[in-house]
Every structure is written in C-alpha cells, then in structure tokens.
Amino acid sequence: MTLFGWGTYLKLVMQHYDYIIAGGGAAGLHLALALERSSLRGAHILIIDKDTKQSNDRTWCFWHTEYDKPVPDHLLRKSWEVFSVIGDSGELDIALSPYSYSMIRGLDFYTYAAEQIQKLPNCKRLVGTIDLIEDGGEKATVVVDGTPYHGSYVFDSLIIPGSFSIDPTRYHFLKQHFYGVFVRTTKPVFEPHKAGFFDFRVPQKGVMRFVYTLPSSETEALVEYTLFSADLLTADEYRNELGNYVQGVLGLEAGDYEVLESEEGVIPMSDYPFPRRGGERILYTGTKGGRVKGSTGFAFHRIARDSEAIVRSLEEHGHPFDVPTPPPRYRTFDAMLLQILYRHGELGAPIFEQLFRRNPIDRLLRFLNEETSLREDIAIMASVPWWPFIRAWLRMHMTGHP
C-alpha cells in the first residue's frame, strides 16, 4: 500500500462518526434518507453493509394516503385503488380511497437511496462483514472485518442467526413465507386496477394459505403463494402449489405464460417485545427493533415512519431514543391472532375474510397501522368470530403460555 493509501486508511479507521448505520437494507437506508432531509445532514455518518445492493432482491408494498408516502411518486412501480378478497363467500372488491396500495422494487429503492446519500457531505459507505457491535459510555464500537469504527450512536438492524431467540413458552413466533413469480401471459388474465390481496382458493391443509396477485397490466403480474405457519415448505412444494393455482384457478397452461422473475422470502411474525435499545449508544431498528407488524408482516412504511421519529429525537433531544411506542393493546391483538394461526391455522381465512367484509376499509387499515381508537378496536373485534379470540385470550392469561 502506498503512503497515500495508508494515510487514507488510517484517517477512515481513526475517525469518530456521529452516527454509524449498521445494515444498509430498508431500515438503514430509510434512516440515511431521513438524515439527508434533516438539519443533521452535515453529521459524520458511516453506513456499513456486506452487500452493494445492486440487485432486485425483493419487492415492498404498502398502503398510503396522498399525503403520507414513504418514497417519492417516481419510485412507485404500480399503485392500485381496489383490494380483492376471495373466499368462501365469493369475491369482494373494496375501494381503498382515501388510500392507495403501492409497490416498489428493491433495486429502485436502493438506487434512489444511493443517489440521495451522495448529497450528504460527510457520509461514507463501507462494504464489509460486521463482526461485533459493542456499547460504551461515550461511544459505541462496530468491528468490520477486524477493524474497529467508533460512533456516538449506532443504529443496528442486523439480524444475525443465533444472536437472539424467542422463548416459545412465552411468545408466539410464526413465519410469513412465500414464493412468487412475475409472469407474462399470452392472453388477458388480470385486472390491472385491482390488487388481489387474499385469494383463499387454495387448499388450506391446516394452515393459512393464500395467493397474492399484483397485476401491472392485463397480461403481467406478480403471483405469489403465501403461508402463515411455523414451518417452511420445500422448494418443490412452493413451486407445485403455485403451479396448481396458476393452472387450476387462472386457467393457464405451460405455453400460456412465461416467468420473467421469481422471488421468495420469510418474514417473522411474532408478539415478542423486541427491545429498542442495545445499550447507552445503540438503537435497534428495522426487524431487529420490532418494526415488523406482528400479525401481518408489513414493515416498509412502518420503518420509514420510525426513521423520521428517530431523526426528530436526535434533533430535539440529542439522542435517538425518544421514539413513540404503540398502545400495548395492539400487541395483545397480535398475540391472540398469532395463537389462533398457530393452533388453528384453518381459521385464518374466515377471520381475514370477515375483517374485510365487515369493516370500513379506512378503519381497518388504520387498525393495522395501530392508529385506531379503543372504540374502533372494539368494533373491529366484534366483526370476527369471537370464540377463537376469547379462547386465545383465556389461554394467554390463565396459563401464561401461547
């Protein structure tokens, strides 16, 4: 290494950062974007991730109003104004106004975030593997490939296998897991104004299973086979179940469509109270900070809002810890539903179908956003089969077990 190279290296290593963002996924990038829009944009920031984020590794979706969007309009790949729910009672089409449901491609978000982050005058991005994050009295330390970096505050969104465990005797833990394909058909099949939110016309087999369809035109759509359950399927099982739906429900034979892309994933669903603080100088964000909605798996918009709250706390208090927490009753609602899905997964389809049939969509989406009043919550709980929820509540409070 040249003398200039060593000098640059030592300057990077020895520099103290105001904020270190450990993890460059949705949580880390949303936080960096919020900082770029704030009075703190001149802070010294280090963003660390093991990946360069140059592939389309996922798709995010979220509902929003015209005045509450987590990203600019040009990033919205497609928006829908209608939800479709199909179950034993037939098909229900729900106009979402004043909401829309939008999709964003992972690569588009990564690219946009990278462009905006370049506007931060004192921000560096580092590609590497994080070995250790350690709290300290005056600073926190992040060790990357053996090299320590120091920051006044560290924002940690990394889920490291084995780094924490959820006690199954105290908390529920399910997985929302899915396999989907972007298809192009040779004939019109889809209704492009309508998001197929739940299609329960698939064998339930004791757990909640549905197909989720997001059309971009009459001949192109993301079609995703999704389960809420404790156990994953094999790769062949996902493909076979989705293939059965495409053929049996959509009426498409092998020559009627081509697969453009595929995606798969696992999203945690839990009532575990994920801690926000990792010490005096560490704040957990994203999934690690409990920003995934326990009963639905939605996270993208929640993470964006959380990032704005973190930056407000930094601006107003000089620390990131003054962030709002939802009323505890929402975790109770999540826990009851997760217990039902775990013990009686076949009840998931009728519960979700009745939620959408018996509630105004504005109230239901605000409930899922954890923004409703207690009176509205009672009305929502009264709209679903009451006995499974009473049984779940009694089990939770009489036995202390999920």
N, C-alpha and C positions, 0 to 999 in steps of 0.2 A: 504494500500500500504506500502511495506517495505521502510526502509530508502534508500536502494539502488534504489528501484523503483522511489521514489520521486526525487532522485538526477538525475537519467537518464531523468526523465520527465522534470525537471527544465532546464537541460542542453539543451534539444531539443527545449524547448519553448524560452529560452533566447538567443539562438544562432542567430547571424546575418548571413544570407546567401548572397552569391554573387548574385545568380540567383534563383528565385522561378518560377517554371513552373506550372501554374495553369491550369490543364487539362492534362490527360495522354492519350489522343487519338492520332491520326496521327500527329497533329501539335506538341504536347508536346513531343512525343517520337522521332520524326524526329529531333527536336531541341536538345534533350539529346544525340542522336546518333552523331549529328554534333559536339557537345561539346566534346564527347568522342574521336573523331578523331582529335581534335584541340590542340593547345598549351595551351588551357584553361581547360584541363581535370582535373587539380588539384583544380579547383574552388569549393567552397562550394555550393552545389545545393540541392534544395528541390523540389520534384515532387509530386503534390497533385492531387488525383482523387477520385471520390466517388466509383469507381469500381476497382476490382482487375485485370480486363482484362484477364480472364481465359476462355472465351467462344468465339466461332467463330461467332461474331455478324454481320460481314459484309464481303464483297469481294471488293477489289480495283483493277482497271485496268488502264493501261496507255500505251502509245506508247513511244518508246525509241530507240536510236541507240545503237550499241555495246559499245560505249564509254560514254554513258550518262544514266546510270541506277540508279534509286533511292534506290535500295536494291541489295544485292548480288545475284548471279545467283541461289544459292540453295534455295532461298525463292520463286522463280518464279514457281508457281504451274503448269502453262502451258503458252506457247507462240505460237503465230500464225503469219504466214508470209503473209496472204491474208485476205483482208476485202471483205465481200459480202454485196452488197446493192441491195435490191429487191423492185421495184416499178412498176409504170405503164408502164415503158419502158422495163421491164424484169429484169433479173438478171445481175449484173455487178460484176465481180471478179477483185479485184485490188491487185496486188503485192505490198507489203509495202516497199520493200528494198529502202533505207538503214535502214528502221525502222522495228521493231517488235512490236507486241501488246501482252502485258503480263498480267497475273492475279496473284494476291497474296491474300491468305486467311488472314482475320483479325487476327485469333489466331496465325498463323505462324509469322506474323509481331510482335505481342505483345510478343511472347515467345523470339524471336530473340532480340528484344529491351531490354527485361529484362535481358537477358544474357550479353549483351554488357554494359548495365548500371551498372551491378555489378562490372565492371572493373574500374568505376570511384571511386577514393579513398575517396572522400568526398561527396558522393551523398546519399541522403535518400529519400525513397518513403513513402508517408503518405496517408492512405485511410481515407477519410472524406468528409463532405459536406462543401463547401466554402460558408460562409455567406456574406462576404464583401471583396472587394479589394479596397484599399484606397491609393491614391497617396500622396507623401510627398516630401519635399525639398531635404532631404538627403537619404531617403529610402521610400519604399512602404511597406504597411502592408496588409497581407492576413489573414483574420479571418476564422478559420476552426473549426466548431462545438464549437464556442465560444472562442477559443484560438487564440491569435494573433501570427503571424510569420512575421519577417521582412526581407526584401531583398534589395540589391542595385538596382536590376531591377526585375520586374515581367513580365512574358510572359503569357498573358491571352488569352486563346482560348475558354473560356466558353460562350456558347450561353444560356442565362437564359431567359425563357419566360417572355415577358413584359419588358425586360431590354432596348430594343430599338424598334423603329417602323419605317417603311418605308412609307413616305408620298406618297400615291397613285396618288396624283395630280402632283407630280414632278418626280417620278421614277417608273419603271416597276418592278413588282415582280410576278414571276411565280414559279411553283414548278415542278421539275422533280421527279415524284413519280412512284414507281414500285412495282411489286410483282413477284417473281421468284421462280422456283423450280429446284433443282438438280434432274434429272431423270436418271433412268437406264432402257433401253428398252430391249425387248426380241429378237429384230431383228435389223440389221444395219439400222440406220436412218441418222446419222450425218456424216459430212466430217471433220475429226479432224484437218486438216491443215488450216481450214478456219473459221474465226470469223464472225458470222452473225451480222454485225454492225447495219444495219437497214433492217428490213423486214416490209414493209408497207402493207402487205396483211391482214390487219385487218380493220374493219370499222372505219373511222376517226371520225365520229359523231361531226364534227365541231371543233375538237382539234387535235393536232398532237399525233398520237398513232403509236407505232411500237413494234415489238418483237425483242429482242436482244438475240442471241444464242452463247454460248461459249462452244464448244464441247471439251471434253478431250479424247474421243475415238468415235468409230462408234456407240456405244450404251450408252454413258454417256454424259450429257451436262447440263449446266445451261441454262434454257429457261426463259426469263424474259419479262413480259408485262409492257411497259413503256409509260408514258404520259408526255407531256409538257403542263401544263394547270394551271389555277388559283385554281381550286377546286379538292379536293381529291374524290376518289370513296369510296363506302362501301367495306368492306372485301369481301362480296359475289360477288360484281361486278368485282373486280380484279380476283377472282378465276374463275368466269364464263367466262370472256373474255379470260383468258389464256387457260382454258379448251376447249373453242371453237377453238382456234388456234391449240392446240395440236391434237385435233380430226380432224378438217376440213382441216388444211394445212399439218401437219405432218402425218396425217392418222393413228393416234394411238388411239385404243380403251382402255377402262379402264384396261383390262387384259394384255395390251401390254407393260406396263411400271409400275415402282414403283417410288415413290417420296422419295429420300434419305434425303434431307434437303429442307428448304424453307428460303427465305429472303425477306424483304420488307424495304422500306425506302423512305425518302423525302429529296431531295437536293434543296436548294434555287437557283433560277436563277434570277439575278437582275443586273441592271446597277447602283444601289445605290453605291455612293463612300464611301465604308466602311472606316472609319478612321483607321490609323495605330497606332496612339498614344493615350493612355488613360491618359496622363499626363507626367510629367518630368521623371517618373520612370517606366512607364507601356507601353509595346508594345503589340498591339493586333496581334494575329497570327491565322492561320487556316481560317475557315469560317468567324470568327469574324473580322479578318484582311483583308477580301476581297480576299482570296487566291483561292476561287472557281471561275472558269471561268464562267462569267455571262450567256453566251449563250449556254454552253454545260454541265455545272455541273462537269467537270473534275477538280480534286483538288490534288490528291495524289502526282503526280510528281511536280506540282507547289509548294506544301508545302515543299517538300524535297529541292527544289532549294532555296526557301525562307529561310529555316533554315540555309543552307550554307552561304547565304548572311548575315544573322543576325550575325553568328559567325565571319565572316570576318570583319564586322563592329566593333564587340567587340574587336577583335584582333588589328585592325588598328587604331581605334579611341577611344576605351574605353567605348563606348556606342553602343546600338543596332539599332540606328535609321537611319544609312546611308545605306539604302537598295534601290535597283533600283525600279523605277516605270515605267510601260509601257507607250508608247506614248498615249496621250488621244484619238487618233482616234479609238483605239480598243474599248473603252467604247462606242463611238458613234456607231460603227458597232454592238456591243451587243445590244444597246438600240433600234436600228432600227429593228433588228431581233426579239427582245422580244416584241416590239409593234405589229409586224406582227403576231407573235404566239398568242398574247393576243386577238387581234381583228379579225384575220382571220386565226385561227389555222389550217384550212384545207389546207392552202398554205405551211405549214411546210414540208410535204412530197415531193412535187415537188421541193422546194428550196434545200433541203438537197440532193435529188437525183441528181439535176443538178450540185451542188457543187462538188460531187464526180465524175460525168461523164465528166465534162468539165475542170477539173484542174489536173495537175500532183500531185500525192499524196504527194510528198516531199513538194511542195509549199503549199498545203492545210494544212498539219499537222504543218508546220512552222507558217502558218497564225493563226491556232488555238492556237499555243504556243505564239502568239504575237511576232514573230521574223522576219516577212517579211518586205521588203522594201515598200515604198509608191507605186512604180511602180507595184510591185507584188500584192499589195492590190487592185489597180485599175483593174488589170486583173481578179482578183477573183470576184470583184463586177460586172464586165461585164459579168460574166458567169452565173448569176442568173437572173430571171425575174426582170427587172429594175423598173417597175411601182410600185410594192408594197413598194420597198425601197425608191423611191422618195417620195411617198405619206407619208411614215412614217417620213422621214426627214423633209418634209414640216410641218407636224403636230407638230413635236417636236419644230421647230424653229418659227413657226407662232403663235402657241397657248401657247407654254410653258408647254403643258400637254402631258403625254404619250398616 
